Amino acid sequence: MTLHGKKALVIGGAVGIGRAVCQAFAAAGACVGVADRGWSEEKSSIVAELKASGVDAYCDEVDVRDEGSVSKVIQHAISRFGQLDILVNNAGMTSAGAPMHEQDSALWSEIFATNVNGIAFGMKHVLPHMLERGFGRIINTSSQLAHKPVPNHGAYCASKAAVTALTASVAQEVARRGITVNCVCPGMTDTAMLYKGGAAFVEEKLKALPIGRPGTVAEIAATYVFLASDAAAFFIGQSLSPNGGDVMW
């Protein structure tokens, strides 16, 4: 599953799963652009790490809620690398959760603006370049909660279900043009975002999880490398879910 010679942009790549994806892509031979909102020290450190491994890398600032910002970082990646083979739309957010009748409308809107609109903007602005070249790999980050929603997290679950549906829709538009669009639906992963759901939520989920532990970011990142590689050319609109057995089919 080599990515040698490929050029990748990871939006939401400074920390957590996104950071591990940058590391895994570089290990497979890809040049990597790391885009995120804030996380200045983290972006600088991952770029230094990737460069030390011998690959070309750089960082960029992006706010995925702003379509213009997303377009700008994609155009910068194309200009910087000369081409863009792989786009990972990984930026996302969650909340501590609340029953539906107590949901904060502003927070609901922000979750959808980040988790859904941001991914839509990424696909919209990279596709003209990929269609012109007749090649591309787009990988969106959804969640296992798109397939197995939990109570008190309606906004997050709904937003990730939207990502999964959006992925399948766009995949059908471009599959015959050399572009694959798929999503990864991680289960419980040992990142800071997991614990924003609260200790009780984490404890309850771990008790029910067949493997009995959260996944590591490296275990999740391997799925992105596969989907970015030529080995995944027949995967179209799929939801791959490394989740420790939480969802099985």
C-alpha positions as CSV (number, residue, x, y, z in Angstrom):
1,M,0.0,0.0,0.0
2,T,2.6,2.5,-1.1
3,L,1.8,6.2,-1.6
4,H,5.2,7.0,-3.1
5,G,5.0,10.1,-5.2
6,K,1.5,11.0,-4.1
7,K,0.6,14.4,-2.8
8,A,-1.9,14.6,0.1
9,L,-3.7,17.3,2.0
10,V,-5.1,16.4,5.5
11,I,-7.6,19.0,6.7
12,G,-7.8,18.6,10.4
13,G,-4.3,17.1,10.6
14,A,-2.7,18.7,13.6
15,V,-3.9,16.4,16.4
16,G,-5.6,13.1,17.1
17,I,-6.5,10.8,14.2
18,G,-5.6,13.4,11.6
19,R,-2.1,13.7,13.0
20,A,-1.7,9.9,12.8
21,V,-2.9,10.0,9.2
22,C,-0.2,12.5,8.3
23,Q,2.4,10.3,9.9
24,A,1.1,7.2,8.2
25,F,0.9,8.9,4.8
26,A,4.5,10.1,5.1
27,A,5.6,6.6,6.2
28,A,4.0,5.3,3.0
29,G,5.9,7.8,0.9
30,A,3.4,10.7,0.3
31,C,4.2,14.4,0.6
32,V,1.8,15.9,3.1
33,G,0.1,19.3,3.6
34,V,-1.3,19.7,7.2
35,A,-4.2,22.1,7.5
36,D,-6.1,22.9,10.7
37,R,-7.6,25.8,12.7
38,G,-5.3,26.9,15.4
39,W,-3.0,24.3,16.9
40,S,0.0,26.3,15.8
41,E,2.6,24.4,17.8
42,E,1.1,21.1,16.9
43,K,1.1,21.9,13.2
44,S,4.7,23.1,13.3
45,S,5.9,20.0,15.2
46,I,4.2,17.5,12.9
47,V,5.6,19.2,9.8
48,A,9.1,19.1,11.4
49,E,8.6,15.4,12.1
50,L,7.5,14.7,8.6
51,K,10.4,16.6,7.0
52,A,12.8,14.8,9.3
53,S,11.5,11.5,7.8
54,G,12.5,12.7,4.4
55,V,9.2,13.8,2.8
56,D,8.0,17.3,1.7
57,A,5.5,18.7,4.2
58,Y,4.1,22.1,5.2
59,C,1.3,23.5,7.3
60,D,-1.6,25.8,6.6
61,E,-4.4,27.5,8.6
62,V,-8.0,26.7,7.7
63,D,-11.5,27.2,9.1
64,V,-13.7,24.6,7.5
65,R,-16.8,26.5,8.4
66,D,-15.7,29.1,5.9
67,E,-15.9,28.0,2.2
68,G,-13.4,30.6,1.1
69,S,-10.9,29.3,3.6
70,V,-11.3,25.7,2.5
71,S,-10.9,26.7,-1.2
72,K,-7.8,28.7,-0.4
73,V,-6.0,25.8,1.4
74,I,-6.9,23.4,-1.4
75,Q,-5.6,25.8,-4.1
76,H,-2.5,26.3,-2.1
77,A,-1.8,22.6,-1.9
78,I,-2.3,22.2,-5.6
79,S,0.1,25.1,-6.2
80,R,2.6,23.9,-3.6
81,F,2.8,20.4,-4.8
82,G,1.9,20.8,-8.5
83,Q,-1.0,18.4,-8.0
84,L,-3.2,16.9,-5.3
85,D,-3.8,13.2,-5.4
86,I,-5.4,12.7,-1.9
87,L,-7.7,14.9,0.2
88,V,-8.6,13.9,3.7
89,N,-11.5,15.8,5.2
90,N,-11.0,15.1,8.9
91,A,-11.9,18.3,10.7
92,G,-14.7,17.7,13.2
93,M,-16.1,18.6,16.6
94,T,-18.4,17.1,19.2
95,S,-19.9,18.3,22.5
96,A,-20.6,17.0,26.0
97,G,-24.0,16.1,24.9
98,A,-27.6,16.8,26.1
99,P,-31.1,15.4,25.6
100,M,-32.8,16.6,22.4
101,H,-35.1,18.9,24.3
102,E,-32.1,20.6,25.9
103,Q,-30.0,20.9,22.7
104,D,-28.4,24.3,22.2
105,S,-29.4,25.6,18.7
106,A,-26.1,27.5,18.2
107,L,-24.0,24.5,19.1
108,W,-26.1,22.3,16.8
109,S,-25.4,24.7,14.0
110,E,-21.7,24.8,14.7
111,I,-21.4,21.0,14.8
112,F,-23.1,20.8,11.4
113,A,-21.1,23.7,10.0
114,T,-17.9,21.9,11.0
115,N,-18.7,18.3,10.5
116,V,-20.9,18.4,7.3
117,N,-20.4,21.8,5.6
118,G,-16.6,21.6,6.0
119,I,-16.5,18.2,4.3
120,A,-18.8,19.4,1.5
121,F,-16.6,22.4,0.9
122,G,-13.5,20.2,0.7
123,M,-15.0,17.9,-1.9
124,K,-16.5,20.8,-3.9
125,H,-13.2,22.6,-4.3
126,V,-10.9,19.7,-4.9
127,L,-13.1,17.9,-7.5
128,P,-12.4,20.3,-10.4
129,H,-8.7,19.6,-10.1
130,M,-9.2,15.8,-9.7
131,L,-11.7,15.6,-12.5
132,E,-9.3,17.5,-14.8
133,R,-6.5,15.0,-14.0
134,G,-8.8,11.9,-14.1
135,F,-7.5,10.7,-10.7
136,G,-8.1,11.3,-7.0
137,R,-8.7,9.9,-3.6
138,I,-11.1,11.6,-1.2
139,I,-11.4,10.2,2.3
140,N,-13.9,11.7,4.7
141,T,-14.0,11.1,8.4
142,S,-17.4,10.0,9.6
143,S,-18.0,8.0,12.8
144,Q,-19.2,4.6,13.9
145,L,-22.0,6.6,15.6
146,A,-23.4,7.2,12.1
147,H,-24.3,3.5,12.1
148,K,-25.0,3.1,15.8
149,P,-26.3,6.4,17.3
150,V,-26.2,6.9,21.0
151,P,-28.6,9.1,23.2
152,N,-27.8,12.6,24.1
153,H,-25.6,13.2,21.1
154,G,-28.1,13.8,18.4
155,A,-26.3,16.6,16.7
156,Y,-23.0,14.7,16.4
157,C,-24.7,11.4,15.3
158,A,-26.9,13.2,12.8
159,S,-23.9,15.1,11.4
160,K,-21.8,12.0,10.9
161,A,-24.7,10.1,9.3
162,A,-24.9,13.0,6.9
163,V,-21.2,12.7,6.1
164,T,-21.7,9.0,5.3
165,A,-24.7,9.7,3.0
166,L,-22.9,12.6,1.4
167,T,-19.9,10.4,0.7
168,A,-22.0,7.8,-1.0
169,S,-23.8,10.4,-3.1
170,V,-20.6,12.1,-4.4
171,A,-18.9,8.8,-5.0
172,Q,-21.5,7.9,-7.6
173,E,-20.9,11.2,-9.4
174,V,-17.2,10.7,-10.0
175,A,-16.4,6.9,-9.9
176,R,-16.2,6.6,-13.6
177,R,-13.8,9.6,-13.8
178,G,-11.0,7.9,-11.8
179,I,-11.9,9.3,-8.4
180,T,-12.8,7.3,-5.4
181,V,-14.7,8.8,-2.5
182,N,-15.0,6.9,0.7
183,C,-15.3,7.5,4.4
184,V,-13.8,6.1,7.6
185,C,-16.1,5.6,10.6
186,P,-13.9,5.2,13.6
187,G,-15.2,3.7,16.8
188,M,-13.9,4.6,20.2
189,T,-10.4,6.0,19.7
190,D,-8.0,7.2,22.4
191,T,-8.0,10.9,21.6
192,A,-9.0,14.1,23.5
193,M,-12.3,14.2,21.5
194,L,-13.4,10.9,23.0
195,Y,-13.4,12.2,26.6
196,K,-15.5,15.3,25.7
197,G,-18.5,13.0,25.8
198,G,-18.0,12.6,29.6
199,A,-16.5,9.9,31.8
200,A,-19.9,8.1,32.2
201,F,-20.3,7.9,28.4
202,V,-16.8,6.5,28.0
203,E,-17.2,3.9,30.8
204,E,-20.6,2.7,29.4
205,K,-19.2,2.3,25.9
206,L,-16.1,0.4,27.0
207,K,-18.2,-2.1,28.9
208,A,-20.2,-2.9,25.8
209,L,-17.2,-2.9,23.4
210,P,-16.2,-6.5,22.4
211,I,-12.5,-5.6,22.3
212,G,-12.7,-3.9,25.7
213,R,-10.4,-0.9,24.9
214,P,-10.3,2.2,22.7
215,G,-8.5,2.0,19.4
216,T,-5.1,3.8,18.9
217,V,-4.8,6.5,16.4
218,A,-2.3,4.4,14.5
219,E,-4.8,1.6,14.2
220,I,-7.4,4.0,12.7
221,A,-4.9,5.7,10.4
222,A,-4.1,2.4,8.6
223,T,-7.6,2.5,7.1
224,Y,-6.9,5.9,5.5
225,V,-3.6,4.6,4.0
226,F,-5.5,1.7,2.4
227,L,-8.2,3.9,1.0
228,A,-5.6,6.3,-0.4
229,S,-3.7,3.5,-2.1
230,D,-4.2,1.8,-5.5
231,A,-5.2,-1.3,-3.6
232,A,-8.5,0.4,-2.8
233,A,-9.4,1.3,-6.4
234,F,-12.6,-0.9,-6.2
235,F,-13.9,0.8,-3.0
236,I,-16.6,3.3,-4.0
237,G,-18.7,5.2,-1.5
238,Q,-17.8,2.8,1.3
239,S,-17.8,3.3,5.0
240,L,-14.9,1.4,6.6
241,S,-15.4,1.2,10.3
242,P,-12.4,0.2,12.5
243,N,-14.4,0.1,15.8
244,G,-13.3,-2.8,17.9
245,G,-16.5,-4.7,17.2
246,D,-19.0,-2.1,18.3
247,V,-20.7,-2.3,14.9
248,M,-20.6,-5.6,13.0
249,W,-21.9,-6.5,9.6
